């Protein structure tokens, strides 16, 4: 699958996750996809929350890996 299709799937998953983050005053912004790695920025309340790493790994990364087989890791770019 080409990167454009993969990025579309990634954006779809992030769009479904975003409302849950927004309920707590935060959000996630897609930056890019390279070699199986999704680069995002945690924004709003998520940007300085001490639980952001759990949200990233247990929420965002898990959802992306489960729904987009090409994704192997998610990295937060501050």
C-alpha positions in Angstrom: 0.0 0.0 0.0 1.4 3.4 -0.8 2.1 6.1 1.8 -0.9 8.2 0.8 -3.3 5.4 1.5 -1.6 4.6 4.8 -1.7 8.2 5.8 -5.4 8.4 5.0 -6.0 5.4 7.3 -3.9 6.9 10.0 -5.9 10.2 9.8 -9.1 8.3 10.0 -8.0 6.5 13.2 -6.8 9.8 14.7 -10.1 11.5 13.9 -11.9 8.8 15.8 -9.6 9.1 18.8 -9.4 12.9 18.9 -12.9 13.5 20.6 -11.8 11.5 23.6 -8.6 13.6 24.0 -10.6 16.8 23.4 -12.9 15.8 26.3 -9.9 16.3 28.6 -8.7 19.5 26.9 -6.1 17.9 24.6 -5.7 16.7 21.1 -3.2 15.0 18.8 -1.8 16.3 15.5 -0.5 14.1 12.7 2.9 15.2 11.5 4.1 12.5 9.2 4.5 8.8 8.5 7.9 7.3 7.6 9.1 3.7 7.5 6.3 2.3 9.7 6.6 5.2 12.3 3.9 7.7 12.8 5.1 11.1 14.2 2.5 13.1 16.1 2.4 16.1 18.4 0.3 16.0 21.6 -1.4 19.4 22.0 -3.5 21.3 24.5 -3.7 19.6 27.9 -2.0 16.5 26.5 1.2 18.4 25.7 2.2 18.7 29.3 0.2 16.0 31.0 2.2 13.5 33.0 0.0 10.7 31.7 0.6 11.7 28.0 3.0 8.8 27.5 0.3 6.3 28.6 -2.2 8.0 26.3 0.3 7.8 23.4 1.3 4.2 23.9 -1.9 2.5 25.3 -4.4 4.6 23.3 -3.0 6.1 20.2 -0.3 3.7 19.3 -2.4 0.6 20.1 -5.3 1.8 18.0 -3.0 2.6 15.0 -1.1 -0.6 15.2 -4.4 -2.6 15.4 -6.1 -0.8 12.6 -3.2 0.1 10.3 -0.9 -3.0 9.9 1.9 -0.9 8.4 2.3 1.1 11.6 4.9 -0.3 14.0 5.4 2.7 16.4 4.1 6.1 17.3 6.5 8.9 18.3 5.5 12.2 20.0 7.4 15.2 18.7 7.2 18.0 21.3 
